[in-house]
Amino acid sequence: MTELVTFEEVAPHIGCITLQRAEAANAMSRALLEQLATVVDALALRHDIRVVILTGAGSKAFCAGADLKERRGMSEPEVKQAVRLIGQTVNKVEAIPQPVIAAINGVAFGGGLELALACDLRVAQTHAKLGLTETSLAIIPGAGGTQRLPRLIGLGKAKQLIYSAARLTASEAATHGIVEKVCDDALEGALSLAHTIAQNAPLALMQAKQAINKGYEVDIQTGLAIEALAYDALIPTKDRIEGLVAFGEKRAPQYKGE
């Protein structure tokens, strides 16, 4: 079987998922989506991995979205099934317990940007182009784009970008708040950020992610209750005690995810 998605530990506690269809702009075929889901499922068991980077092979594309060549031969029910598969896989990426950084090394259009929006943070290469371009193809973003983009940048800006099918430069995407960082090498920029994050306690990172993501969808009082539960889950951990001891001894803590 052709390996369309790879995973490797690129630094201590940092793993990198790479979409391996450079010849097809890393477009999301059914086979790629199935392999990506398998890799993502395995990450929940990797307690040694504290931060995940998601990127595309080659220098031209992060992910160009759905594989439209594959879709042309589909019946209407098959198209619906394919769209649902993309959405389900993107949701799996969002549900990865560890913080996930999208290293956008090239174009990220349609489903490709939706995949990046499901990540916690986005680092774009200077030459990257981004956009939810579906309305120009007589469809709409169908893998979470109409929901995640407004939550990230606000309703008006998101409507403007989706209605116009705008293709943004990396710097324009940063101005809109779609990406957190623009640099000459997206993977290096993502790695730098990942190293900073990976120094911190892995269980705390996971609970922080859960509190932020779940709390953002509810009213403030419910969100505060979610935060309190996430905090309570960390009180009995060995890492919390190690953090206090290390602080008192003025040394770097040695977290083990326990």
Secondary structure, DSSP 8 states (H G I E B T S, - for coil): ----EEEEEEETTEEEEEE--GGGTT-B-HHHHHHHHHHHHHHTT-TT--EEEEEESSSSEEE--B-HHHHHT--HHHHHHHHHHHHHHHHHHHT-SS-EEEEE-SEEETHHHHHHHTSSEEEEETT-EEE--GGGGT----SSHHHHHHHHH-HHHHHHHHHHT--EEHHHHHHHTS-SEEES-HHHHHHHHHHHHHTS-HHHHHHHHHHHHHHTTS-HHHHHHHHHHHHHHHTT-HHHHHHHHHHHHTS-------
